[in-house]
Amino acid sequence: MSNDLYIPRSSINPPIRMPVIRTCRCNPAAFSPIGPELITNGTFDGQSSSGWTLQATWSVSVSDKLSGLTDFISTYYATHDTVQFVAGRLYKVQFDVDAIGGGGFNLQIGGSTVYSFASTGTHTQNIVPTVTGVLRFEKLSNRNITLDNISVRELF
């Protein structure tokens, strides 16, 4: 049996033979467009703040969630210490806001706000930072928030 495609005379005059192009049978999972998880301890299991620098009123609650409590004077940050975002690369940032009160909050990379939010639920953003730096959540004065399941992955 030939590996050529035969097109009969009734379709094209005169009939021609064309080679058949075969496709690769590869495992698409081996070529994932999503990189590995970059955040360590994004679920705060065991009430651990490992990998995070928490200023003033930020803490990890007994329910293993990152909590920022009301402070009427200052702005405070929860900063992840190890993930270094690179300007110009595409990242998928996802996190759950279980409770929020008193207005909005900011997600920052390298000190620049890349996303502002003021509602509960799962927040997912594809972000291309313009600066290189670390991830931090900015809690402005007079606001409460509870975060969990923080995830960052580079997209290719």
C-alpha positions as CSV (number, residue, x, y, z in Angstrom):
1,M,0.0,0.0,0.0
2,S,1.3,3.4,-1.0
3,N,1.8,6.3,1.5
4,D,0.5,8.7,-1.2
5,L,-2.9,10.3,-1.5
6,Y,-4.5,9.5,-4.8
7,I,-6.9,12.0,-6.3
8,P,-9.0,10.3,-9.0
9,R,-9.4,11.7,-12.5
10,S,-13.0,12.8,-11.9
11,S,-11.7,15.4,-9.4
12,I,-8.6,16.7,-11.2
13,N,-7.5,16.1,-14.7
14,P,-5.0,14.5,-15.0
15,P,-4.9,12.5,-11.7
16,I,-2.0,13.3,-9.3
17,R,-0.3,11.7,-6.4
18,M,0.6,13.7,-3.3
19,P,2.6,12.6,-0.3
20,V,0.7,12.3,3.0
21,I,1.9,14.5,5.8
22,R,1.9,12.6,9.1
23,T,1.3,14.3,12.4
24,C,3.2,13.7,15.6
25,R,1.5,11.7,18.3
26,C,3.0,13.4,21.3
27,N,1.9,13.9,24.8
28,P,0.5,17.5,25.0
29,A,1.0,17.5,28.8
30,A,4.7,17.3,28.1
31,F,4.5,20.8,26.5
32,S,2.4,22.6,29.1
33,P,2.1,26.4,28.6
34,I,1.8,26.7,32.4
35,G,4.9,26.7,34.5
36,P,5.3,25.2,38.0
37,E,3.9,26.7,41.1
38,L,6.1,29.6,42.2
39,I,4.5,30.4,45.6
40,T,5.6,28.3,48.5
41,N,3.1,28.2,51.3
42,G,0.2,29.9,49.5
43,T,-2.3,27.9,51.7
44,F,-0.8,28.8,55.1
45,D,-1.2,25.2,56.3
46,G,-0.4,24.7,60.0
47,Q,-0.8,28.4,60.7
48,S,2.6,28.9,59.0
49,S,3.7,32.3,57.6
50,S,6.9,30.6,56.2
51,G,8.0,32.4,53.0
52,W,6.1,35.6,53.8
53,T,7.0,38.8,55.5
54,L,4.0,40.1,57.4
55,Q,3.9,43.7,58.6
56,A,2.0,44.9,61.7
57,T,-1.7,43.7,61.5
58,W,-1.2,40.9,59.0
59,S,-1.2,37.3,60.5
60,V,-2.0,33.7,59.8
61,S,-5.3,32.7,61.4
62,V,-6.2,29.5,63.2
63,S,-8.1,28.5,60.0
64,D,-4.8,28.6,58.0
65,K,-5.7,31.8,56.2
66,L,-3.7,35.1,55.7
67,S,-5.6,37.8,57.6
68,G,-5.1,41.6,57.5
69,L,-7.0,43.3,60.3
70,T,-8.2,46.8,60.7
71,D,-5.6,49.5,61.4
72,F,-6.8,53.1,61.3
73,I,-3.5,54.7,60.7
74,S,-1.2,53.0,58.3
75,T,-0.7,51.0,55.1
76,Y,0.8,47.5,55.7
77,Y,2.0,44.7,53.4
78,A,2.1,40.9,53.2
79,T,5.1,40.2,51.0
80,H,6.1,36.8,49.5
81,D,9.9,36.6,50.0
82,T,11.0,34.2,47.2
83,V,9.1,34.7,44.0
84,Q,10.9,37.3,41.9
85,F,8.7,38.5,39.0
86,V,10.6,39.4,35.8
87,A,9.4,42.5,33.9
88,G,7.8,41.6,30.5
89,R,7.0,37.9,31.3
90,L,3.4,36.6,31.6
91,Y,2.2,35.3,35.0
92,K,-1.1,33.8,36.1
93,V,-1.9,35.1,39.7
94,Q,-4.8,33.5,41.5
95,F,-6.0,33.8,45.1
96,D,-9.2,33.4,47.2
97,V,-10.6,36.3,49.1
98,D,-12.7,34.7,51.9
99,A,-13.7,38.0,53.6
100,I,-13.2,41.6,52.8
101,G,-14.4,44.8,54.5
102,G,-13.8,48.5,54.4
103,G,-12.9,49.0,50.7
104,G,-10.3,47.9,48.2
105,F,-6.9,46.2,48.3
106,N,-4.0,46.2,45.9
107,L,-1.8,43.4,44.5
108,Q,1.6,44.8,43.8
109,I,4.8,43.6,42.0
110,G,8.0,45.4,42.7
111,G,6.0,48.2,44.6
112,S,3.8,48.9,41.6
113,T,0.0,48.1,41.8
114,V,-0.9,45.6,39.1
115,Y,-4.4,44.7,40.3
116,S,-7.0,46.3,42.7
117,F,-9.9,44.3,44.2
118,A,-12.7,44.9,46.6
119,S,-14.8,41.7,46.5
120,T,-14.8,38.1,47.9
121,G,-14.3,35.1,45.6
122,T,-11.5,33.6,43.5
123,H,-9.5,36.3,41.7
124,T,-7.5,35.3,38.6
125,Q,-5.4,37.7,36.7
126,N,-2.9,37.3,33.9
127,I,-0.3,39.9,34.6
128,V,2.7,41.2,32.6
129,P,4.7,43.3,35.1
130,T,6.5,46.3,33.9
131,V,9.0,46.1,36.8
132,T,11.0,43.3,38.4
133,G,10.2,42.5,42.0
134,V,8.3,40.5,44.6
135,L,4.6,40.0,45.1
136,R,2.9,41.8,47.9
137,F,-0.7,42.5,49.0
138,E,-1.3,46.1,50.1
139,K,-3.8,46.6,52.9
140,L,-4.7,50.3,53.2
141,S,-5.8,51.7,56.6
142,N,-9.2,50.9,58.0
143,R,-9.7,47.6,56.0
144,N,-10.0,43.9,56.8
145,I,-9.2,41.0,54.5
146,T,-8.8,37.2,54.6
147,L,-6.8,35.5,51.8
148,D,-6.0,31.9,51.0
149,N,-4.8,29.6,48.1
150,I,-2.4,32.1,46.7
151,S,-0.9,30.8,43.5
152,V,1.5,32.2,40.9
153,R,2.6,30.4,37.7
154,E,4.5,31.7,34.7
155,L,2.6,31.2,31.3
156,F,4.6,30.4,28.2
